[in-house]
Amino acid sequence: MSAYELAVKEEKARWPEGRQFTSHDEAFKKLLQTFFAEFIELFFPEFDKLLDHHHTRFLMQELLVDIVGGEKRTLDLLLETRYLELDAYILIHIEPQSYRENDFHERMFIYFSRLFERYRKEYKLIIPIAVFTADEAKEEKNTLEMGTPQQSILRFEFMKVELRMQPWRQFIDSGNPVAAALLAKMGYTKGEEREIRLAYLRMILRLQGTLDDARMALIMSVADQYFNADPELDKRLLEELKEQYPEEGGALMKLMPVWSRLGYEEGLKEGLEEGLEKGIEKTALNMLREGMEISLVAKVTGLSEEQVVKLKKTSPIK
């Protein structure tokens, strides 16, 4: 069993009973790996000024053991970067959390303590960050304190992003790809669904000239996990965008292979189907070159895993 398969098995076992484990977790972690600098810039702008992203590298998956509980956990998002103020390398641990867990803050402290135990001589600073993606908008606890009335023994606090607590309108003019990917997870009301979907599509149009197909596909694969599919609404929005941006509107269809699975290809101009198919294959190849798993490439592009494997064999990935 590979390290990835082992990590997935452990994650499935840890999730609450009855909860489905999906490719969302893989895509979300890949989003943070690919756009780490943009993530920090978006949610922690002051902290971002203290980092030199030219020296950022992700570390191998770290297996940590809770000595007390005997639980083993794999940390997928552990990276090393340079902290300008200290002129030294630091560790950053990012933990995505997609469901409610009452003792999550304790688990974050256990992770931190294991990392400190192992790396305290190599790194002057270890920074834990949690990203909460649960549907419920609720203040998440991010501190752990111990002490007596006379003496504080411990105060642990980790940085956090609570997506449902974020005001989505403040991000729609951003050119940040993470903002586009996570827009639908931010706080909005039921009556704002059309408005936020249109804002997301406009963000995608602005990004398509700055990012390659693989990165665009990754952004949309995450965003599509959060939007409720509404084919009729999207058809109307697409027509609206095509009127406002004739050239870009056509290109948008090529960038959204998920739509073809929902029947969005109906009514396209003659000849676009062939271009769409080629665009999907190109996107799949670019994703494979970025090191993405075959299962995720298939999920994003709508191709079967067999088609992706065949494509990989006929067009060798260097």
C-alpha positions, 0 to 999 in steps of 0.5 A: 500500500502506498503512502497516499493510500495509507493516508486515505485509509487512516483519514476515512477511519477517523471521520465521523460514522456515516460521513463520506470521504471524497476527492474534495480533500485531495483537491483542497490540499492540492489547492493549498500546495499550489497556491500557498503564497496566495492563500497566505496573502489573502487571509493573513496579509500582515504575516505574508509580509514577513515571509520569503516565498522564494524559499518555500518547499513542502516537506514529506508527509509527516506521521505523528503519533499521539502517545497518550491516545495511540492515534496515528495521523499523517500531516499532508500540509507541512512546509518550510519557508523563510521568515524575514524577521528572524532571518531563519527557516520556519515550519508551517503546518496547515490543517484543513477541517471540513466538519465539526469536532469539539476537541479539534483545538486539543488535536492541533496542540498535540500536532504542535507538540509533536512537531516541536519535539521533533524539530525544535533544534532545526526551526526557530518557529512553528506556526499552526494554521487551521482552515475551517470549511464546514457549512455551519458558520460558528466561531471555532475555538483556537486556544488551549489554556491550562493554569491555576488561579495564581499561575498560567501554565500554558496558552496555545493559540493557532491561526485560523480561517473560518470560511463561512465567517468571511464576507464574500463581497470583499473578495470578488475584485481580487485577482487571487485564485484562492479567493475564486476557488473558495468564494462559494464557501464564504458567508452568503444568504440564499437570495445571493446565490445567483449574484455569487455565482456570477461573481465567481464566473467573472473572477474565472474570466479574469484569471484565465489569462494569467494561469495555465489550464492545470491550475485553472482546472484545480481552482474550478475542481475545488469551487465546483465542490461547493456550488450547488449545480443549477444547469438552467441558472448557469446557462443564463449566466453564461449567455449573459457573460458571452454578451459582455465578453464575447471572446472570453465567454467562449473560452470559459466553456473550454475551461469548464469540462464539468459543465459538459457532464451536466449537458451544458454543451447543448446549444454551443456553436458548431465545431466547439465540441471538438475544441472542447474535447481537445481542451479537456485532454490538454487540461488532463495532461497539464494536471498530470504534469503537475503531479496530480493523482489519476483519480483527481484528474478523472474527477475534474475533467470528466474522463474515466480513469482508464482514459486518463491512463491511456492518455498518459501512456500515449503522451508521455509525461516528462 
